[in-house]
């Protein structure tokens, strides 16, 4: 049988241990956290179908649909109204105390739809004890929004939330109560950086993106520690404005010039660990066809195959603290990390 390329770099002292491992490391898939978007609810049929698809691609996948409230209707309302800092604290505690998730050893994967993508990223950065391998987001607003979405004629919760924001986005009341306002981002068009009002008053995004003068090194380390951070932008997205926010790009409101992430100050100075992640090939930019959240099984299935599923054999070796393999592994950690054969 052909030996995986990564094993060629192992010290001889570790080879007896490796040879005792099952050939394919018959581990179960990592648990999958899913966070839905604005106006959706954790118990919606579409999310149930997504969970089934994940289990078809990787049988045995434990899926946990994140919710702010066990009542589906209240969970939907919480996508519009609530304090994101408080919601994230609750979700972190719920995950930490979840018996099914705690039966697993090691890491989880994470899938975020629309605003659920930046909320999952917030969990990566803020939730102590949560270790995420791959974070995949579809149509998310990582760099915020410049405009608020148009609500349906009869969606009274949406219309009420958006109505509150008009002209009052930076008031303490709105920043503590209206969810989309907390990832609204106003830009100084001369500098391309966040406006003074945004930096001083944002309850969520300015902190999450480490845009303020005092940087949070923990945020940077946790993003850089991901194996993969995969960002999908919908080609015909007219709901997220600008759609390029899903790739952390900056769009000039006047000229419409798009400044890609790799040309931005936040990348060059590595405020968030994105540059460090990129340098280890962990930052992935992808597109999805059609309009916002018009997802098909083909696109989702490929994402599941590419980024989710069982731990790689090398990951088992690298997780020396959990597996008790010994200190010698750490010396080969960086060299092994990039070899994949699953």
N, C-alpha and C positions, 0 to 999 in steps of 0.2 A: 504494500500500500504506500502511496506517495505521502511523504511527510509534509504538513503545512509549512509554508515558507517561514512563518514567524518562529517556529520551533528551532530553526537553524541557529537562531541567535541566543538560545537559552544556555546558561552555564551548565556544565556537565553535572553539577551537583543537583540540578533540578530535573534532569531527564528521568530518573527513576520515578519521581512523582508523576511526571507527565505521562509516562508509559502506563501508569496505573489508572489513568482517567479513562472513562468511556470514550470510544473513538470519536463520536460526534458531540460529546458533552450533551447528553440527552436531557437538558434542562427544559422546564416549562417556559413559555414566553413570559416576558416581563409583564406585570400588570400595566394596564393602560388607563390613564386618567383622561376624561373628555370633558371639556367645558364649552357649553353652547353659547350662542350669540344673543344679541339684543332681540327681545321680543319672543324668544324661544323658552322652552322649559325642559328640565332634565328628563322628564318622563314622556317626552314627545315621541311619536312613532318613528320619526326620521332618525332620532338618536338610537332607538332600539335597533333599527335596521343597520345603522353604522356599526354598532357593537357586534351584531351577527356577522357582518362582513369581516370585521377584525378577527373573529373566531373561525371563520372559514379559511382565511389566509393563514392564520397561525392558531390551529386548534389548541384549546385549553387556555386561551387568553382571558384573564380576569379583567373585566371592564368595570370601572367606577365612573358613573356620570355625576360630575360635580353639581351640587345644588346649594343654594343659600337657604332654602326652606324645603322641608319635606312635602309640603303642599305644592303641587305643580303650578297652580294659579298664582300663589304667593311668590314662587320662585321666578315666574315670568315678570311679575311686577317689580321684583328686585333687580331685574336687568335695566330698568329705567330709573328707579328711585331707591336711594340708599347711599350709605357712606362706604366707599370702596375699601378703605383701610379696615373698617370694622368687618366688612364681608370677607375680606381675605384672611383676617385673623380667625374668623369662625371656620372657614373652609380648611385652613391649616390644622386647626384643632380636630375637626371632623376626620380628616385623613389620618392624623396621628393616632386617633382612638379607634379607627376602623379595624375590627378584628380580622376580617378577611385579608385586607392589605397587609396587616402586620404579621400574618403567617408566612409571608414571602421574605426571602433574604435579599438584601441589597437594594437595587434601584427600581425605578418605574419609568415608563414612557408617558408622553403627554401629547394630546391632540387638542388644539384650540380652534374653534370656529369663530370668525369675525372678532368681536371684542373679547371673546373667551380666550383668544390667543395671547393678548397682552396681559390678561389676568393670570393665565398660567405662567407666563414669564415672571410676573410679580411673585408667584408662589416659589419659583425657582430661586429668586433673589432674596425673598423674605422669610420663607418657611423653614425654620431650623429643623434639621433631621430629614428633610425631604431631599432625596438624591434622584435627579432625573437624568436618564441617559440621552434620549432623543426628544427634543421639543419640536413639534411640527405645527405650523399655524397656517390657516387658510383665510385670506382676505382680512387680516388683522390690521390694527391701526397703531403700529409700534411707534410711529413718529407723530401720533395724534391725528386729529381731524381739523380741517379749516372751516368746515360747514357742518351743520346738523342735518341728518337725513329727513326726507319728506315722509310724513306719517300717513297711514291709510285713513280714509275718511271716517271710519268708525272705530279707529284705534284710539280710544279716549285717554288711555294711560300714556301712550306715546305723545299724543298731541298736548296733553297737560304738561308733561316733562319738558318738551321742547319749548312750549309757551313760556314756561318759567325762566328759561335761559335768556331769551331775547333781551339784550341790553344789560344783563345782570350776570354774565358768566363768571365774573371774578369776585362776586360777593361771597362772604363766608357761608351764608345759607345755601346758595346754589352749589358751592363746592363741597358741601357736606350732604347734599340731598339728591342731586341729579347726576346719575351715573355718567351719561355721555359728556357732561360738562367737565368731568374730572379727567378726561383725556382729550379735551379741546386744547388746541395749542395755537397761540398767537405768536407771530414771528416779527422780529425787527428786520424789515426788508433790506436795510443797508448792511447789516452784519450777518444775516442768515441765522442768527441765534434766537432763542426765545425772547419774547418781549419782556420788559420789566414787570408789567402787570401779571403775566403768566408765571414768571419765575418767583414772584413774591406771593402769589395767591393760589397756585395750582395745588390741589389736595393730593394728587396722585401722580400724574405723568412726569412733572418736572423732577420729582424725587426718583421715580422709577428709572428714568433715563439718565440720572446722575448729571443733570444740567446745571445744578446750582454750584456755587463756588466751592463749597465743602463736599468733596466726593466721598461716597461710601465704598470703601475698598472691598467689603464683603460682596456687594453686588457684582463688582468686576470679577472677583475670584469665582463666584458661582456660575456666572455665564460662561466664563472661560473653561470651566470644568465640564461642560456638556460635551458629549461625543459629537452630537449633531444638533444644529439649530437650523431648521428648514422653514423657509418663508415662501409661501405661495401667494402670488398676486393674480387676481382674475383679470383676464385680458380686456373684458368689456365691462368692468366694474364702474358703475355710476352712482353707487350707494356710498362708498367710502371716498371722501374728497379730502385730499388727493389719494388715488388708489395706490400710488407709489409709497405711501406711508407704510404699506405692508413689507417693504424692503428697507425701511429706515431712510428713505430718500427724502430730500428737501425739495419742495416745489415753490418757486417764486410766484406769489399771487398775482403779480403784475405781468411779468414777462412769460410766465409758465415754464421757465427754464428748470429742468430737473437736475439736481445735484445728487449723484449717487452716493451711497453710504461711504464708499472708499475714498471719496473726495471731500468728505465733511470733517470738520474739526473734531467731532466726537469720536471719529474713527482714528484720525491721526494721533490724537492724544490718548486714545483708548480709554475713554471715560467708563465704558461698560464691559470691557473684556471682549468686545466683538472682534477687534483686530487680532488679539491673541488666539481666539477661537478660529479665525480665518486662517491664521498662519499654520494651524495644524489640520487644515482642510475640513473644519467642522462647520463652516458657515455655507449654507446652500440656498441659492436663489432659484425659484422655479415659478412657472406660470401655469395657470389652469384656464381652460377655454371658457367662454360664455360669461354671463353676468355674475354679480355678487352672489355667492353661495349656491350657484346652479352647478352642483357637483354631480358627477356620475361615478358609477362603481369602478370604472376603469382607472380613473385618476386616483381614487381612494385606495384601490387595491395595490397599485404600484407604490404609493406612499407607505402602505403597511409592509409590503415586501421589502422595500429598500431600507426602512428605518426602524421597524419594530420587530417583535419576535423574541426568540431566546437570546440569552447572553452569548456572545462569542466565547470560544474557548479561552482566548487571550484575556477577556474580561474576567473570567473566573480566576485566572492566574494573577491578574493585577489586583484583585480584591483581597489582598493578603490579610488585612485586619479582620475581615469577616470570615475568611476561610481558614485562617490560622496556618498559612503555608510557611511563613517565616520572612525575615527581613531581607533576605537575598533577592527577592523578587523586585524590590524597589529599584535596584541598580539597572534593571533591563526594562523598566516600565516605559520610558519614553520611546525606546527603540521598537517595542512591540506594539505600541498603541495603534499604529497606522495599518497593520496587517489585518486583512479581513478575508475570510473564506466561507462566509455563510450567505 
